[in-house]
Amino acid sequence: MEIHCIYGHDYDSNIYIIKGEIPTVIDCGTGLYNKEVVRDIKKIIDPVTLKQIILT
């Protein structure tokens, strides 16, 4: 299992990507920086392979 952190832009929350048996995103930000977030996620994992999103 690998855990990656995408640091939040400005006042956005950090986003965690877990690459493992069940690829997961923990928190996905406010949506204000969605283009940047998608770009950063794509650097780590193919978004199509994500199986769950956990919101905190």
N, C-alpha and C positions, 0 to 999 in steps of 0.2 A: 504494500500500500504506500502511496506517495501522497503527501499533503502539501498543497501550494497555497500561498497567500497572494492575493491581488490587493494591493493597498488602495484604499478609497481615495477618490479625487475630491479635493476640497473637504466638504463636510459629509461626504458619502461614507458608508460603512466599508470595512474590509470584507472581502469575499474570499471564501476558502473553497478550493477545488480538491476533492479527494479522488485520486485515481486508484481504483482497486476493483474488487469483485462487483461492487455496485457504484459506478461512477456518480459522484454527487457534487452539487453546488450547495454550500452553506452561505446563506444570505446572498442577495443579488443586487444590492444597492437600491438607490431611490428611483432610478430610471432617468435621472437628470443627465447621466453620462453614459447612456446605453451604447453608443457607438464605441466609446473607449473600452467599456467593459467587455463587449463582444470581441473586440480586437484582442484584448488581453487574454480572454478565455481561450480563443483560438490558438494562441501561442503555446498553451499548455495541453489542450485536449480538443478533439473534434466535438463540437457541441451536439452533434447528432447522437453520439454515444452516451450522453448523460442520461441517467435513469431516474434521478430524483433531485428535488430541490427542497432544502430544509430552510425555513424562515424562522428567525429568532426575534 
